[in-house]
Amino acid sequence: MVRVRLPKVRSGEMFAIADQLLGASKIRIACADGKSRLGRIPGKLRKRMWIREGDLLIILPWEFQDEKANILYRYTRTQATHLSRRGKIPELVDIF
């Protein structure tokens, strides 16, 4: 049994896929709602979280600029395939 963190939909979190690494801790991400956003890795997670293209993420879109988002969590490949098999990932971002 794998215990995996899921997005808190009530607070606006959602699944996303890392599309393109831009440098300066910024990433182009494809979100579960169909939009493409500019993702930012907060300083607290910068050294701890290494993100590659194709990784499954949990993001929180900014309230005042909808085209930007903070990255909250990155799933490992094992966690992502587990969620995919259980049908927890929306079709738009399910590449596993």
MOJO-V117754 format. One record per residue. PHI is phi in radians with two decimals (* if undefined). NEAR is the number of other C-alpha atoms within 10 Angstrom. D_CENTER is the distance of its C-alpha to the mean C-alpha in Angstrom with 1 decimal. Layout:
# MOJO-V117754
phi=PHI near=NEAR d_center=D_CENTER
phi=PHI near=NEAR d_center=D_CENTER
This chain:
# MOJO-V117754
phi=* near=4 d_center=22.4
phi=-1.74 near=8 d_center=18.8
phi=-1.68 near=7 d_center=17.5
phi=-2.22 near=11 d_center=13.7
phi=-1.27 near=11 d_center=11.8
phi=-1.96 near=14 d_center=10.7
phi=-1.15 near=17 d_center=9.3
phi=-1.48 near=12 d_center=12.5
phi=-1.11 near=10 d_center=13.1
phi=-1.05 near=7 d_center=16.3
phi=-1.59 near=8 d_center=14.8
phi=1.69 near=12 d_center=12.5
phi=-1.27 near=18 d_center=9.1
phi=-2.65 near=22 d_center=7.1
phi=-1.32 near=26 d_center=5.0
phi=-2.71 near=30 d_center=3.8
phi=-2.06 near=25 d_center=5.5
phi=-1.23 near=23 d_center=6.8
phi=-1.63 near=20 d_center=10.2
phi=-2.58 near=16 d_center=12.5
phi=-1.44 near=15 d_center=13.1
phi=-1.88 near=11 d_center=15.4
phi=1.54 near=7 d_center=16.7
phi=0.96 near=9 d_center=17.4
phi=0.95 near=16 d_center=13.9
phi=-2.11 near=18 d_center=12.5
phi=-2.46 near=25 d_center=10.2
phi=-1.43 near=19 d_center=10.5
phi=-2.20 near=28 d_center=7.5
phi=-1.76 near=23 d_center=8.4
phi=-1.67 near=24 d_center=7.5
phi=-1.19 near=19 d_center=9.1
phi=-1.56 near=12 d_center=12.0
phi=1.63 near=10 d_center=13.0
phi=-1.61 near=11 d_center=12.6
phi=-1.87 near=16 d_center=11.6
phi=-2.19 near=22 d_center=10.7
phi=-1.67 near=20 d_center=11.2
phi=-1.64 near=28 d_center=8.6
phi=-2.18 near=20 d_center=10.5
phi=-1.57 near=21 d_center=10.5
phi=-1.09 near=14 d_center=13.1
phi=-0.98 near=9 d_center=16.3
phi=-1.07 near=8 d_center=16.2
phi=-1.84 near=13 d_center=13.4
phi=-0.94 near=13 d_center=14.4
phi=-1.40 near=10 d_center=16.9
phi=-1.47 near=8 d_center=15.3
phi=-2.04 near=14 d_center=11.9
phi=-1.69 near=11 d_center=12.4
phi=-2.00 near=19 d_center=9.8
phi=-1.98 near=14 d_center=11.3
phi=-1.10 near=13 d_center=11.0
phi=1.63 near=17 d_center=9.8
phi=-1.32 near=19 d_center=7.4
phi=-1.54 near=29 d_center=5.1
phi=-2.23 near=23 d_center=2.0
phi=-1.93 near=22 d_center=3.5
phi=-2.17 near=28 d_center=4.8
phi=-2.25 near=23 d_center=8.5
phi=-1.07 near=19 d_center=10.5
phi=-1.22 near=13 d_center=13.8
phi=-1.29 near=10 d_center=16.8
phi=-1.69 near=7 d_center=19.2
phi=-2.38 near=9 d_center=17.3
phi=-1.21 near=12 d_center=15.1
phi=-1.49 near=13 d_center=14.2
phi=-2.19 near=21 d_center=12.4
phi=-2.69 near=24 d_center=9.5
phi=-1.66 near=19 d_center=8.9
phi=-1.62 near=26 d_center=6.1
phi=-1.80 near=18 d_center=7.3
phi=-2.73 near=19 d_center=6.5
phi=-2.11 near=22 d_center=6.2
phi=-1.50 near=16 d_center=8.1
phi=-1.34 near=13 d_center=11.4
phi=-1.05 near=12 d_center=12.8
phi=-1.10 near=11 d_center=15.2
phi=-1.09 near=15 d_center=12.9
phi=-1.14 near=21 d_center=10.9
phi=-1.20 near=17 d_center=14.4
phi=-1.11 near=18 d_center=15.7
phi=-1.12 near=17 d_center=13.4
phi=-1.13 near=17 d_center=14.2
phi=-1.13 near=10 d_center=17.8
phi=-1.47 near=9 d_center=17.9
phi=1.33 near=11 d_center=16.6
phi=-1.53 near=13 d_center=13.8
phi=-1.60 near=22 d_center=11.2
phi=-1.07 near=15 d_center=12.3
phi=-0.97 near=10 d_center=14.3
phi=-1.06 near=14 d_center=12.6
phi=-1.97 near=20 d_center=9.6
phi=-1.44 near=18 d_center=11.6
phi=-1.99 near=14 d_center=12.8
phi=-1.78 near=15 d_center=13.8
